[in-house]
Amino acid sequence: MSVSPSPALYTPAQRARRDASRWTLVQGVLAPVQFLIFGVSLYLVLTSLHTGEHTDWALASVVIKTLVLYAIMVTGAIWEKVVFGQYLFAPAFYWEDVVSMGVLALHTAYLWVWWQGVWSATDQLLLALAAYISYAINAAQYIRKLRMARLQKHPSSTSLPDTGAQAST
């Protein structure tokens, strides 16, 4: 039984659009910033749940994380439009986008209950934890795709090196 190679993540034209787009840089900056905010917020959330201290800081950190998530989702949709011709659910990132919708739903639900103030702080933090678990799964999906893109061979890398000589006819 032979295993067929997985299809290329990008066509040569999509790769060129990706490499030329300023949105690629925006995503490259926002992703680690969001992950750093996530790490700090996760620490505050877990500490607050464990000790009951600094709950206001923990609750506010989830709001900040969510606002950065919205920024990365909007700019990511623009990036997807530039590279793949559609704002969301391009075949190359379909499942990442599906999970992203769940991540957005949980983070938005958190904002709603935080704004309304009808849930206890503990319940809000538990909802934030659920949102963070979904975010971690989604981040792993995107990291996997980033790795796949780096491993994807350029079509020109298999051809003979260009010596600069022109063929004469």
N, C-alpha and C positions, 0 to 999 in steps of 0.2 A: 504494500500500500504506500503510495507516494503522497507526500504532503505538498500541496501547491503553495508557492510563496504568497504571502499576504499582499494585497494590492498596494501600490504606492499611495502614501498619504496625500501627496500633492502631485499634480501634473507639472510639467516644466513651466507652463504659463502661470499656474497658481503659485508655484514656488517663487517665480520672478515677481509676481504681485505682492506676495508675502514679504519678500526681502526688500521691496521698494516702498512699502507702506509705512508711514509714520506710526500707524496704529500698532504695528508689531513692537516698536519701541515702547509705546505707551503700555501695552500689555506686559512687556518685559520688565517695566518699572513697577507697575501696579501689583503684579502678582507677588513678588517678594515683600512688598510693603504690606499688602493685605495679610500675608502669612505671618509676618512679624506682629502685626496688630492682633491677629488670631491667637498667637502664642501668648502674648501678654494678657489678653482678655481671658483666654482659657485658664491661665494661672489664677487670675483674679476671681473668676467664677468658681473654680474648684476650691480655692482658699476660703471664699465666702461661704460656700456650702458646707465646708468642713468646720470652720471656726465661727461663722456668723459675723465676722469682722469685714469692714470695708465693702459692705453690700452695695452702697451707692456707687462706689467706684466700679464694681463689677457690672452692675446694671448699665451704667453709662458706657462702659467699654464695649458692651454688646451693641449698643446704638452706633458707636463709632465704627465698629467692625461691619455692621450692616450697611452703613452709608458708603463705606469703601467697597463693599460687595456690589452695591448698586452701580457705582462708578465703573468697576471692572466688567460688570455684565453689559452695561450700555456700550462701553468702548469695545468690548469683545464682540458684540453683535455688529458693530460698525466694521471691525476687522474682518469678521466672517463675510460680510457683504462685499468688501473690497476684494478679498481673496477668492471666495467661492461664488459670489453673485447672489447670495441670499443672506438675510439677517440672522436667521437661526435655522437649525436642523439640517445643515449641509451634510451630505452623506458621511464625509470624513469625521465629523464631530457630532453625529446624531445623538448617540447615547450620552455623551458628555452634556449636551444641551438638555436632554430629557432630565437627567439627574439635576442639572442646574436649576430647572424649574421647581423641583422639590426643595432645593436649597433656598431659593428665593421665597417660596411659600412659607417655609418654616421661619426664616429671618423676618419676613413681613408680619407673620403672626406674632412674633416676639415684639416687634415695634408696636403693633396694635395693643397687645395686652400691657405693655410698658406704658404707653400713652394713656390708656384708659385707667390704669392703676387699680383694676378690680381683682387682679390675681395677687397672691402673696409674693413677696420677694423670692422665696424659695421656689415656688411654682414657676415664676418667670425665669429663674436661673436654670431650672430643669428643662424648660422649653429651649432656652439658649443652648444647653448642652446637646439636646436633640438636633438643633440646627447645626451645631458645630460638628457633630458626628457626620451629618450629611455633607457638610462642607469638606471634611477630611476625605471622605470617599470620593467626592467630586475632584478635589485637588489631586488625589492619586490618579484619577483617570487622565487629567490633563498632563501630569508629570509623565505618565506612560506615553501619551501621544507626543510630547516633546522629545522623549527618548527615541521613539519610533522615527520621528522626523530627522533627528540627528543621525540615525543609523541608515536612513534611506539613502541609497547611493544616487549620486547625480548621474543622469544618463551619459554625460560626457566623460565621466571618470573611467568608463570602460573602453573608450576609444583610444587610438594611438595619440601620443602627445603631439601637439602642434609645434612644429619646428620653425614656423614663420615662413617657410618656403612656399611659394605659389606653384601650383601645377601648371605646366605649359601645355597648351593644346595646339 
